[in-house]
Amino acid sequence: MSFSFKLLTDTYRCLISGSCPQHSPADVAAVLFSSVCGLVSSTAEDVKVESEKQSTSELCCISLTVIDNMNLLLTQDTPGDVTLFFETCLIKLFRDMDVMTQLVHLFQTEDQIIRHLGAKCVSTYVVYHILKSGTVDAVWQQRCVEAFLSPVPGADLDSCLWSLTDVLKRLLKSSHQEVVRSLVSSFDSSLNALCSEFLPEGKKLFTSFPKTSSNHWETTFCLLLDLLEALTASGLRCGFSLPSQRLVHTRCPALLAVISGSSQYFVKKKVLLLLKRTVLQRSGEDWTSGEVLPNIPEYQQLDADVNVLAQTVLTAVEDDWLQSIEVKSVSFFGGTGHVGGDGGEEADFVMLRAVSLLLLKSMEVHVHWAGKPAAAAALDGAKEDYGYLQRLWSFLRRSSLELRNVTHLCHWVSVLFGEQDDDMVEAAKALLSIFQHHSSCTAAVLVCRDVQHTV
């Protein structure tokens, strides 16, 4: 074991410096493989000396770190001899020794650090492999598909969700559009099946899994939300539309139900922020490169999907969905508290801005798709605009003492969005579109009345 530690330490230092280790690629690959296999086999044993377990775990952590850095190094510009050395190591590991089968077994281990390092190591290799060969690693794909088709909240599913999300993010950062298309296509049907379990249609939410697993359900669900954002971002940045890329739009009713029904505030907030970024068409803006592609024909499907999402939100607001949203005070070291009464607690403005923008942008999308109203429907359109805004204003007044004290309705926009320039611009654009639509509705009503009076 001391020899293995020394060899791996030397290999890691060479990876950092961009040089070749003293040992041969075969020796390095053999030590890496035995270290990973040693942990996999030790987890199946009932009795193990504690010191030996710790040494085995540490050796595995070093091995996973070394493999991860190999994958990263080979995606960069490195000297030819260094590239050849570590490429040979990876070929022996993944082709000759089939280390991927051992790595995906780590998805189930109880040690969270090793599980995360294993998933990270797998993800970097999958990216390297797909960029080099144009194909998705079959072992990894099969493991993820099996987990998605028979989803059970837990370590295995969590690792698969995180791994696929990480692969998508890495590819989107590098702007590999065709590679992303191939990757998403290979998981399309299994992802739709997965969301049918977690975000079922109708009113069967929270009945797929027993309440005893609710704590882990929330962890798994949050990882699913991260994956949904990555899928939505891939559609925006790569200009193609598959069913799995439209899941946030098509499963919007279930997502709104989570906001109303989840017992955990952080879950409600995460879902709400996902919907906000989706309706703004800014999914993945923090980690993607490039702009949205509006001139590609398939992109028109995304516009239609945003309209579906907007109509779902407006329908929910008509059904008093806003009344079911819980807003707490801002977080502090002692936790959070409920907002209400005259306790002087500052409301969570992140939640309030997200709710407001979700509704305002949904109204803007609705107005855009409706176009200029006919005279007969103009009055109904004006009443709809007024009704949505009144419901929003009532929600904000109920949730925030600061907004409750606003004397003029126009002032609430600057109070709510004043610290966030991007959100302020989006809110102003939406309100301007709503105002223009309301003005056209009012003008159409006046013209209709003048005509009737003349007749």
C-alpha positions as CSV (number, residue, x, y, z in Angstrom):
1,M,0.0,0.0,0.0
2,S,2.9,2.4,0.7
3,F,4.2,1.7,-2.8
4,S,0.8,2.6,-4.3
5,F,0.6,5.8,-2.3
6,K,4.1,6.8,-3.5
7,L,3.3,6.0,-7.2
8,L,0.0,7.8,-7.1
9,T,1.6,10.9,-5.4
10,D,4.3,11.0,-8.1
11,T,1.7,10.6,-10.8
12,Y,-0.4,13.4,-9.4
13,R,2.5,15.8,-9.2
14,C,3.4,15.0,-12.8
15,L,-0.2,15.8,-13.9
16,I,0.0,19.1,-12.2
17,S,3.4,20.0,-13.7
18,G,2.6,18.5,-17.2
19,S,5.4,15.9,-17.2
20,C,5.6,12.1,-17.4
21,P,5.9,9.9,-14.3
22,Q,8.9,7.6,-13.7
23,H,6.8,4.5,-13.9
24,S,5.3,3.0,-17.0
25,P,1.6,3.6,-18.1
26,A,0.9,-0.1,-17.4
27,D,2.1,0.2,-13.8
28,V,0.2,3.4,-13.2
29,A,-3.0,1.9,-14.6
30,A,-2.6,-1.2,-12.6
31,V,-2.3,0.7,-9.3
32,L,-5.2,2.9,-10.1
33,F,-7.4,0.0,-11.0
34,S,-6.5,-2.0,-7.9
35,S,-7.1,1.0,-5.7
36,V,-10.6,1.5,-7.1
37,C,-11.4,-2.3,-7.0
38,G,-10.0,-2.5,-3.5
39,L,-12.7,-0.1,-2.2
40,V,-15.5,-1.7,-4.2
41,S,-14.6,-5.2,-2.8
42,S,-14.1,-3.9,0.7
43,T,-17.6,-2.4,0.9
44,A,-19.1,-5.9,0.4
45,E,-17.2,-7.3,3.4
46,D,-19.0,-7.4,6.8
47,V,-15.8,-7.3,8.9
48,K,-12.9,-5.0,8.1
49,V,-10.2,-3.5,10.3
50,E,-11.0,0.2,10.8
51,S,-7.5,1.3,10.0
52,E,-7.4,-0.8,6.8
53,K,-10.8,0.6,5.8
54,Q,-9.4,4.2,6.2
55,S,-6.3,3.5,4.2
56,T,-8.3,1.8,1.4
57,S,-10.6,4.8,1.3
58,E,-7.8,7.3,1.2
59,L,-6.1,5.4,-1.6
60,C,-9.3,5.3,-3.6
61,C,-9.8,9.0,-3.2
62,I,-6.2,9.7,-4.5
63,S,-6.8,7.3,-7.4
64,L,-10.1,9.0,-8.4
65,T,-8.4,12.4,-8.2
66,V,-5.6,11.2,-10.4
67,I,-8.0,9.7,-13.0
68,D,-10.1,12.9,-13.0
69,N,-7.0,15.0,-13.6
70,M,-5.9,12.7,-16.4
71,N,-9.3,13.3,-18.2
72,L,-9.0,17.1,-17.7
73,L,-5.4,17.2,-18.9
74,L,-6.2,15.4,-22.1
75,T,-8.8,18.0,-23.0
76,Q,-6.1,20.7,-22.9
77,D,-3.0,21.5,-25.0
78,T,-0.2,19.4,-23.6
79,P,3.1,18.2,-24.9
80,G,2.9,15.1,-27.2
81,D,4.8,12.7,-25.0
82,V,2.7,13.6,-21.9
83,T,-0.5,13.2,-23.9
84,L,0.6,9.9,-25.2
85,F,1.6,8.6,-21.7
86,F,-1.8,9.5,-20.1
87,E,-3.8,8.4,-23.1
88,T,-2.2,5.0,-22.8
89,C,-3.1,4.9,-19.1
90,L,-6.7,5.7,-19.9
91,I,-6.9,3.1,-22.7
92,K,-5.6,0.4,-20.3
93,L,-8.0,1.5,-17.6
94,F,-11.2,2.0,-19.5
95,R,-10.8,-0.4,-22.5
96,D,-8.6,-3.2,-21.2
97,M,-9.5,-3.2,-17.5
98,D,-13.1,-1.9,-17.8
99,V,-12.6,0.4,-14.8
100,M,-15.9,2.2,-15.7
101,T,-17.8,-0.7,-14.3
102,Q,-16.0,-0.4,-11.0
103,L,-16.5,3.4,-11.0
104,V,-20.3,3.3,-11.4
105,H,-20.4,0.8,-8.5
106,L,-19.1,3.7,-6.3
107,F,-22.4,5.5,-7.0
108,Q,-23.9,3.3,-4.3
109,T,-21.3,3.7,-1.6
110,E,-22.2,5.3,1.7
111,D,-19.2,7.5,1.8
112,Q,-20.4,10.8,0.3
113,I,-16.8,12.1,-0.6
114,I,-15.9,8.9,-2.5
115,R,-19.4,8.9,-4.1
116,H,-18.9,12.5,-5.3
117,L,-15.3,11.9,-6.5
118,G,-16.5,8.8,-8.3
119,A,-19.3,10.7,-10.1
120,K,-16.9,13.5,-10.9
121,C,-14.3,11.1,-12.3
122,V,-16.9,9.4,-14.4
123,S,-18.2,12.7,-15.8
124,T,-14.9,14.0,-16.9
125,Y,-14.1,10.8,-18.6
126,V,-17.5,10.7,-20.4
127,V,-16.8,14.2,-21.7
128,Y,-13.3,13.3,-22.8
129,H,-14.6,10.1,-24.5
130,I,-17.5,11.7,-26.3
131,L,-15.3,14.6,-27.6
132,K,-12.7,12.1,-28.8
133,S,-14.9,9.4,-30.3
134,G,-18.3,11.1,-30.8
135,T,-20.1,8.3,-28.8
136,V,-21.5,8.1,-25.3
137,D,-19.8,5.6,-22.9
138,A,-22.1,2.6,-23.0
139,V,-21.5,1.4,-19.4
140,W,-22.2,4.8,-17.9
141,Q,-25.2,5.3,-20.1
142,Q,-26.7,2.0,-19.2
143,R,-26.3,2.6,-15.5
144,C,-28.0,6.0,-15.7
145,V,-30.8,4.8,-17.9
146,E,-31.6,1.9,-15.5
147,A,-31.7,4.4,-12.6
148,F,-34.0,6.7,-14.5
149,L,-36.4,4.0,-15.6
150,S,-36.7,2.6,-12.1
151,P,-36.2,5.7,-10.0
152,V,-35.7,5.2,-6.2
153,P,-34.5,8.2,-4.3
154,G,-31.1,7.4,-3.0
155,A,-27.3,7.6,-3.6
156,D,-27.4,5.7,-6.9
157,L,-30.0,7.9,-8.5
158,D,-28.4,11.0,-7.0
159,S,-25.1,10.2,-8.6
160,C,-26.6,9.5,-12.0
161,L,-28.5,12.8,-11.9
162,W,-25.5,14.8,-10.8
163,S,-23.2,13.0,-13.3
164,L,-25.4,13.7,-16.4
165,T,-26.0,17.3,-15.3
166,D,-22.2,17.8,-15.0
167,V,-21.6,16.3,-18.4
168,L,-24.2,18.5,-20.0
169,K,-22.8,21.6,-18.3
170,R,-19.2,20.9,-19.4
171,L,-20.3,20.3,-23.0
172,L,-22.4,23.5,-23.0
173,K,-19.6,25.5,-21.7
174,S,-17.5,24.3,-24.6
175,S,-20.3,25.0,-27.1
176,H,-20.3,21.5,-28.6
177,Q,-23.8,21.6,-30.1
178,E,-23.8,18.4,-32.1
179,V,-22.3,16.4,-29.2
180,V,-25.0,17.8,-26.9
181,R,-27.7,16.7,-29.4
182,S,-26.3,13.2,-29.4
183,L,-26.1,13.0,-25.7
184,V,-29.6,14.3,-25.0
185,S,-31.1,12.1,-27.6
186,S,-29.6,9.0,-26.0
187,F,-31.3,9.8,-22.7
188,D,-34.5,11.3,-24.0
189,S,-37.0,8.5,-23.3
190,S,-35.6,7.6,-19.9
191,L,-35.7,11.2,-18.8
192,N,-39.3,11.5,-19.7
193,A,-40.0,8.3,-17.8
194,L,-38.1,9.7,-14.8
195,C,-40.2,12.9,-14.8
196,S,-43.4,10.9,-15.0
197,E,-42.5,9.6,-11.6
198,F,-41.3,12.8,-9.9
199,L,-43.6,15.2,-11.7
200,P,-46.7,13.2,-12.6
201,E,-49.5,14.7,-14.6
202,G,-52.8,15.4,-12.8
203,K,-53.1,15.7,-9.0
204,K,-51.1,12.6,-8.0
205,L,-48.1,14.6,-6.7
206,F,-46.1,13.1,-3.8
207,T,-47.7,9.7,-4.0
208,S,-44.9,7.9,-5.9
209,F,-42.7,7.4,-2.9
210,P,-43.4,6.7,0.7
211,K,-43.3,9.5,3.2
212,T,-40.5,7.8,5.1
213,S,-38.1,8.6,2.3
214,S,-39.2,12.3,2.1
215,N,-35.9,13.6,3.3
216,H,-33.9,11.9,0.5
217,W,-36.7,12.6,-1.9
218,E,-36.1,16.3,-1.5
219,T,-32.3,15.9,-2.2
220,T,-33.0,13.8,-5.3
221,F,-35.7,16.2,-6.4
222,C,-33.3,19.2,-6.2
223,L,-30.7,17.3,-8.3
224,L,-33.5,16.6,-10.8
225,L,-34.2,20.4,-11.0
226,D,-30.6,21.1,-11.8
227,L,-30.8,18.5,-14.6
228,L,-34.0,20.1,-15.9
229,E,-32.3,23.5,-16.1
230,A,-29.4,22.0,-18.0
231,L,-31.7,20.3,-20.4
232,T,-33.7,23.5,-21.0
233,A,-30.4,25.5,-21.5
234,S,-29.3,22.9,-24.1
235,G,-32.4,23.7,-26.1
236,L,-31.8,27.4,-25.9
237,R,-28.1,27.3,-26.7
238,C,-28.0,24.5,-29.3
239,G,-31.2,25.2,-31.3
240,F,-32.9,21.9,-31.3
241,S,-36.0,20.6,-29.4
242,L,-36.5,17.2,-27.9
243,P,-39.2,16.2,-25.4
244,S,-36.7,16.0,-22.5
245,Q,-35.6,19.6,-23.2
246,R,-39.2,20.8,-22.8
247,L,-39.9,19.1,-19.5
248,V,-40.0,22.3,-17.5
249,H,-42.7,23.6,-19.8
250,T,-44.8,20.5,-20.1
251,R,-44.5,19.6,-16.4
252,C,-45.2,23.1,-15.2
253,P,-48.5,22.2,-13.5
254,A,-46.7,19.7,-11.3
255,L,-43.9,22.2,-10.6
256,L,-46.5,24.7,-9.5
257,A,-48.0,22.1,-7.3
258,V,-44.6,21.4,-5.6
259,I,-44.4,25.1,-4.7
260,S,-47.8,24.8,-3.1
261,G,-47.4,21.4,-1.5
262,S,-43.8,20.8,-0.5
263,S,-43.0,21.0,3.2
264,Q,-39.4,22.3,2.6
265,Y,-39.0,26.0,1.8
266,F,-35.7,25.5,-0.1
267,V,-37.5,23.2,-2.5
268,K,-40.2,25.7,-3.1
269,K,-37.6,28.4,-3.7
270,K,-35.5,26.3,-6.1
271,V,-38.6,25.3,-8.2
272,L,-39.7,28.9,-8.3
273,L,-36.3,30.2,-9.5
274,L,-36.2,27.5,-12.1
275,L,-39.6,28.6,-13.5
276,K,-38.5,32.2,-13.4
277,R,-35.3,31.5,-15.5
278,T,-37.3,29.4,-17.9
279,V,-40.0,32.0,-18.6
280,L,-37.2,34.6,-19.0
281,Q,-35.4,32.2,-21.4
282,R,-32.2,32.6,-19.2
283,S,-31.7,28.9,-18.2
284,G,-28.1,28.2,-17.5
285,E,-27.0,31.8,-17.9
286,D,-24.5,31.4,-15.0
287,W,-22.5,28.6,-16.6
288,T,-23.2,28.4,-20.3
289,S,-21.4,30.2,-23.2
290,G,-23.0,31.8,-26.2
291,E,-26.4,33.3,-26.8
292,V,-29.9,31.9,-27.4
293,L,-30.3,31.0,-31.1
294,P,-33.6,32.7,-32.3
295,N,-33.1,32.1,-36.0
296,I,-33.2,28.3,-36.1
297,P,-36.5,26.9,-37.2
298,E,-36.8,24.4,-34.4
299,Y,-36.4,27.3,-31.9
300,Q,-39.9,28.3,-32.7
301,Q,-41.1,25.3,-30.7
302,L,-39.4,26.8,-27.7
303,D,-41.5,30.0,-28.1
304,A,-44.6,27.9,-28.2
305,D,-43.4,26.0,-25.1
306,V,-42.9,29.3,-23.2
307,N,-46.5,30.3,-24.1
308,V,-47.7,27.0,-22.7
309,L,-45.8,27.7,-19.5
310,A,-47.2,31.2,-19.3
311,Q,-50.8,30.0,-19.8
312,T,-50.3,27.4,-17.1
313,V,-49.1,30.1,-14.7
314,L,-52.0,32.4,-15.5
315,T,-54.5,29.7,-15.0
316,A,-53.0,28.8,-11.6
317,V,-53.1,32.4,-10.6
318,E,-56.8,32.5,-11.5
319,D,-57.2,29.5,-9.2
320,D,-55.7,31.4,-6.3
321,W,-52.3,29.8,-6.5
322,L,-50.6,32.9,-5.1
323,Q,-52.5,32.4,-1.8
324,S,-50.7,29.0,-1.3
325,I,-47.2,30.4,-1.6
326,E,-45.3,30.7,1.7
327,V,-42.7,33.5,2.0
328,K,-40.3,33.5,5.0
329,S,-38.1,36.2,6.3
330,V,-34.6,36.5,4.9
331,S,-32.1,33.9,6.1
332,F,-29.7,34.7,9.0
333,F,-27.4,32.6,11.2
334,G,-30.3,31.6,13.4
335,G,-32.4,30.3,10.5
336,T,-35.5,31.8,9.0
337,G,-38.9,32.8,10.3
338,H,-42.4,33.2,8.9
339,V,-43.3,36.7,7.7
340,G,-46.5,38.1,9.1
341,G,-48.0,40.6,11.5
342,D,-46.0,43.6,12.5
343,G,-42.8,41.9,13.7
344,G,-40.7,44.0,11.4
345,E,-39.0,41.0,9.7
346,E,-37.7,41.6,6.3
347,A,-39.3,39.3,3.7
348,D,-37.4,37.1,1.3
349,F,-37.2,39.4,-1.7
350,V,-35.7,36.7,-3.8
351,M,-38.9,34.8,-3.6
352,L,-41.0,37.9,-4.1
353,R,-39.0,38.9,-7.2
354,A,-39.3,35.4,-8.6
355,V,-43.1,35.2,-8.1
356,S,-43.5,38.7,-9.6
357,L,-41.3,38.1,-12.6
358,L,-42.9,34.8,-13.3
359,L,-46.4,36.4,-13.4
360,L,-45.4,39.5,-15.2
361,K,-43.4,37.7,-17.9
362,S,-46.3,35.2,-18.3
363,M,-48.6,38.1,-18.8
364,E,-46.2,39.6,-21.4
365,V,-46.0,36.3,-23.3
366,H,-49.8,36.0,-23.2
367,V,-50.2,39.6,-24.5
368,H,-47.6,38.9,-27.3
369,W,-49.4,35.7,-28.4
370,A,-52.9,37.3,-28.2
371,G,-51.9,40.2,-30.4
372,K,-54.1,43.3,-30.7
373,P,-57.5,42.4,-29.5
374,A,-60.7,42.8,-31.4
375,A,-63.2,45.3,-30.1
376,A,-65.6,42.7,-28.8
377,A,-62.8,41.0,-26.7
378,A,-61.0,44.2,-25.7
379,L,-62.9,44.7,-22.4
380,D,-62.3,41.1,-21.3
381,G,-58.5,41.5,-22.1
382,A,-58.3,44.7,-20.0
383,K,-60.1,43.0,-17.1
384,E,-57.7,40.1,-17.3
385,D,-54.7,42.3,-17.0
386,Y,-56.2,44.2,-14.1
387,G,-57.2,41.0,-12.3
388,Y,-53.7,39.4,-12.5
389,L,-52.0,42.6,-11.3
390,Q,-54.4,43.0,-8.4
391,R,-53.8,39.4,-7.3
392,L,-50.0,40.1,-7.5
393,W,-50.3,43.3,-5.5
394,S,-52.4,41.6,-2.9
395,F,-49.8,38.8,-2.6
396,L,-46.9,41.3,-2.2
397,R,-48.8,43.4,0.4
398,R,-49.5,40.2,2.4
399,S,-45.9,39.0,2.2
400,S,-43.9,42.2,2.9
401,L,-44.4,45.0,5.4
402,E,-42.1,47.3,3.3
403,L,-44.3,46.8,0.3
404,R,-47.4,47.2,2.4
405,N,-46.4,50.7,3.3
406,V,-45.9,51.8,-0.3
407,T,-48.3,54.7,-1.0
408,H,-48.3,54.7,-4.8
409,L,-48.6,51.5,-6.8
410,C,-46.0,52.5,-9.3
411,H,-43.4,52.7,-6.5
412,W,-43.5,48.9,-5.6
413,V,-41.4,48.1,-8.7
414,S,-38.4,50.1,-7.6
415,V,-38.8,48.9,-4.0
416,L,-38.9,45.2,-5.1
417,F,-36.4,45.2,-8.0
418,G,-34.2,48.2,-7.1
419,E,-31.1,46.1,-6.1
420,Q,-31.3,43.8,-9.1
421,D,-30.7,45.5,-12.5
422,D,-31.4,42.5,-14.7
423,D,-34.7,41.8,-13.0
424,M,-35.6,45.5,-13.0
425,V,-35.2,45.6,-16.8
426,E,-37.2,42.5,-17.3
427,A,-40.0,43.7,-15.0
428,A,-40.0,47.1,-16.8
429,K,-40.2,45.5,-20.2
430,A,-43.1,43.3,-19.1
431,L,-45.0,46.1,-17.5
432,L,-44.5,48.3,-20.6
433,S,-45.9,45.5,-22.8
434,I,-48.9,45.0,-20.5
435,F,-49.5,48.8,-20.4
436,Q,-49.4,49.0,-24.2
437,H,-51.8,46.0,-24.5
438,H,-54.1,47.6,-21.9
439,S,-54.1,50.9,-23.8
440,S,-55.0,49.1,-27.1
441,C,-57.8,47.3,-25.3
442,T,-59.1,50.6,-23.9
443,A,-58.9,52.3,-27.3
444,A,-60.7,49.4,-29.0
445,V,-63.5,49.6,-26.4
446,L,-63.9,53.4,-26.9
447,V,-64.0,53.0,-30.7
448,C,-66.6,50.3,-30.4
449,R,-68.7,52.5,-28.1
450,D,-68.4,55.4,-30.5
451,V,-69.5,53.3,-33.4
452,Q,-72.5,52.0,-31.5
453,H,-73.4,55.5,-30.4
454,T,-73.2,56.8,-34.0
455,V,-75.4,54.0,-35.2
